[in-house]
Amino acid sequence: MSHRPRHRNFDLIVLGAGPAGAAAAVTSAGAGLSVALVDPRHFPRDKLCGGGLTGRSMRLYREIFGQAVPPVPLERRDAIAFHAFGEDLGTDRDAPPVHLGMRCSFDHALVEHALCAGAVDFTGRTCTLDVDTGTVTIEAGQLRAPLIIAADGVNSPTARHLFGTPFDRRTIGFALEVELPDRAPERALRIDFGAAEWGYGWQFPKPAGLTIGVGGVLSRNADMKGALRRYLDTLGIHESLPVKGQFLPFGAFRAVPGRGRVLLAGDAAGLVDPLTGEGIAHAMLSGAEAARACTDALAANDPDSALPLYRKRIAPIHTALRHAARLRPILFSESLRPAFIRSFRDSRSLRREYLAMLDGQTDYGPIMRRMALRLPGFVMRAIRGV
Ligand SMILES: Cc1cc2nc3c(=O)[nH]c(=O)nc-3n(C[C@H](O)[C@H](O)[C@H](O)COP(=O)(O)OP(=O)(O)OC[C@H]3O[C@@H](n4cnc5c(N)ncnc54)[C@H](O)[C@@H]3O)c2cc1C
């Protein structure tokens, strides 16, 4: 669809059409708001990502987009091989299913759902936001709305505009990935804790090929390329492949996700889980919750109440991220690591709790309680209270 407005008013402008923005657009359009969905990229577009969709992501997709499964090629796996710091921790063969696919097609499907729900298509348009007037300028004119949801990714120009920087370089994660498009996906779905410092590696089989990556806290990984090379060696892959990298906003979310009438969602709000690296589920949920907050605020004729309403709605995401951040030093500190490895390898129930958490059946609480039983007293005290 082509639109060449000089000046158009909407109830809501959504900046960014990844999982967070598409979820915001489909939810607000479904609630009857007039919504502009703006993204400088044309869809389908690439997005560097493992493309792992946990049970949590699949359930949220169903709830938010109203379809049973995304209409895109997905590899389904019910077995996950865990490794940590070079040690084999075993394979869980009847794990809750994880689906794996390419973000290019997944994100395109989400945008199509949002447009079908009534969001107006401004993808493929470069834009600038004037926060004070709620005006988004695209090359063909201006869009105005009382409320804006900025789901413009980890490098969020909106967060930079509001806070001077999109993220904190001391805490930000960084990840590198390679694609092996011709590789038959007979390899295991595999996760390696510690393949990067304060991070992990992943081997994700896809319907057409394999995605392999490493990611960790940037400030602790002066040589992330070396970490990727060592991980590929471990997996028996020695050919030279094009490497792509991107920041991964885990560990330090924005406690106040926005300012005034601008709400940040997804990576722009720093909502990637620091232990699992999962970001798609929180992106979709935060986008939908931002849209619900905007819908309620507009119904009350009080746009200024949207941000406080949104903060309340995403408090459970913030709690989960806080819990993951408290567990992270246990996993990665050298003194506590052996206890973690022993617990994860020997305790089927702990692995089950982890898989149930990945699947979205539980949160981090049961894992933290189980770890507390197995770790020294001072750690117990540190993580007690969940
Ligand atoms: C290497 C890597 C592997 C990962 N693997 C996984 C995984 O397997 N599973 C998982 O759940 N998560 C994974 N993640 C995290 C996941 O990719 C993100 O958390 C998720 O994409 C966040 O969605 P989003 O909608 O917030 O942002 P994005 O998906 O980044 O979308 C942001 C959109 O904003 C647009 N944009 C940029 N600037 C502007 C602007 N000025 N105005 C409007 N729009 C703009 C961009 O074009 C983009 O389309 C991985 C991340 C990395 C880096």
The ligand as a MOL file (V3000), in Angstrom:
LIG
                    3D

  0  0  0     0  0            999 V3000
M  V30 BEGIN CTAB
M  V30 COUNTS 53 58 0 0 0
M  V30 BEGIN ATOM
M  V30 1 C 22.8470 -12.5510 17.5570 0
M  V30 2 C 21.5210 -12.5250 18.2710 0
M  V30 3 C 20.8280 -13.7050 18.4750 0
M  V30 4 C 19.5820 -13.6830 19.1230 0
M  V30 5 N 18.8860 -14.8570 19.2390 0
M  V30 6 C 17.6580 -14.8430 19.8120 0
M  V30 7 C 16.8640 -16.0260 19.8500 0
M  V30 8 O 17.2620 -17.0780 19.3470 0
M  V30 9 N 15.6440 -15.9720 20.4460 0
M  V30 10 C 15.1700 -14.8180 20.9970 0
M  V30 11 O 14.0700 -14.8270 21.5570 0
M  V30 12 N 15.8860 -13.6620 20.9390 0
M  V30 13 C 17.0970 -13.6460 20.3450 0
M  V30 14 N 17.8040 -12.4790 20.2330 0
M  V30 15 C 17.1990 -11.2260 20.7310 0
M  V30 16 C 16.1420 -10.7220 19.7210 0
M  V30 17 O 16.7150 -10.6710 18.4380 0
M  V30 18 C 15.6300 -9.3260 20.1240 0
M  V30 19 O 15.3920 -9.2960 21.5010 0
M  V30 20 C 14.3470 -8.9650 19.3640 0
M  V30 21 O 14.5930 -8.8520 17.9940 0
M  V30 22 C 13.7750 -7.6400 19.8850 0
M  V30 23 O 12.6890 -7.2440 19.0820 0
M  V30 24 P 12.3640 -5.6860 18.8900 0
M  V30 25 O 11.0950 -5.6300 18.1350 0
M  V30 26 O 12.4530 -4.9940 20.1880 0
M  V30 27 O 13.5700 -5.1030 18.0320 0
M  V30 28 P 14.0330 -5.4750 16.5340 0
M  V30 29 O 13.6270 -6.8300 16.1910 0
M  V30 30 O 15.4730 -5.1150 16.4790 0
M  V30 31 O 13.2150 -4.4480 15.6340 0
M  V30 32 C 13.4780 -3.0730 15.6890 0
M  V30 33 C 12.9760 -2.4250 14.4180 0
M  V30 34 O 13.1180 -1.0000 14.5680 0
M  V30 35 C 13.4690 -0.4720 13.3090 0
M  V30 36 N 14.0450 0.8730 13.4720 0
M  V30 37 C 15.3350 1.2290 13.6460 0
M  V30 38 N 15.4190 2.5800 13.7130 0
M  V30 39 C 14.1640 3.0820 13.5780 0
M  V30 40 C 13.6120 4.3900 13.5730 0
M  V30 41 N 14.3600 5.4890 13.7060 0
M  V30 42 N 12.2750 4.5170 13.4430 0
M  V30 43 C 11.4870 3.4290 13.3000 0
M  V30 44 N 11.9650 2.1570 13.2990 0
M  V30 45 C 13.2860 1.9880 13.4370 0
M  V30 46 C 14.4360 -1.5030 12.7380 0
M  V30 47 O 14.5210 -1.3870 11.3210 0
M  V30 48 C 13.7700 -2.8030 13.1710 0
M  V30 49 O 12.8940 -3.3100 12.1760 0
M  V30 50 C 19.0490 -12.4550 19.5960 0
M  V30 51 C 19.7560 -11.2650 19.3870 0
M  V30 52 C 20.9830 -11.2910 18.7300 0
M  V30 53 C 21.7120 -9.9930 18.4960 0
M  V30 END ATOM
M  V30 BEGIN BOND
M  V30 1 1 1 2
M  V30 2 1 2 3
M  V30 3 2 2 52
M  V30 4 2 3 4
M  V30 5 1 4 5
M  V30 6 1 4 50
M  V30 7 2 5 6
M  V30 8 1 6 7
M  V30 9 1 6 13
M  V30 10 2 7 8
M  V30 11 1 7 9
M  V30 12 1 9 10
M  V30 13 2 10 11
M  V30 14 1 10 12
M  V30 15 2 12 13
M  V30 16 1 13 14
M  V30 17 1 14 15
M  V30 18 1 14 50
M  V30 19 1 15 16
M  V30 20 1 16 17
M  V30 21 1 16 18
M  V30 22 1 18 19
M  V30 23 1 18 20
M  V30 24 1 20 21
M  V30 25 1 20 22
M  V30 26 1 22 23
M  V30 27 1 23 24
M  V30 28 2 24 25
M  V30 29 1 24 26
M  V30 30 1 24 27
M  V30 31 1 27 28
M  V30 32 2 28 29
M  V30 33 1 28 30
M  V30 34 1 28 31
M  V30 35 1 31 32
M  V30 36 1 32 33
M  V30 37 1 33 34
M  V30 38 1 33 48
M  V30 39 1 34 35
M  V30 40 1 35 36
M  V30 41 1 35 46
M  V30 42 1 36 37
M  V30 43 1 36 45
M  V30 44 2 37 38
M  V30 45 1 38 39
M  V30 46 1 39 40
M  V30 47 2 39 45
M  V30 48 1 40 41
M  V30 49 2 40 42
M  V30 50 1 42 43
M  V30 51 2 43 44
M  V30 52 1 44 45
M  V30 53 1 46 47
M  V30 54 1 46 48
M  V30 55 1 48 49
M  V30 56 2 50 51
M  V30 57 1 51 52
M  V30 58 1 52 53
M  V30 END BOND
M  V30 END CTAB
M  END
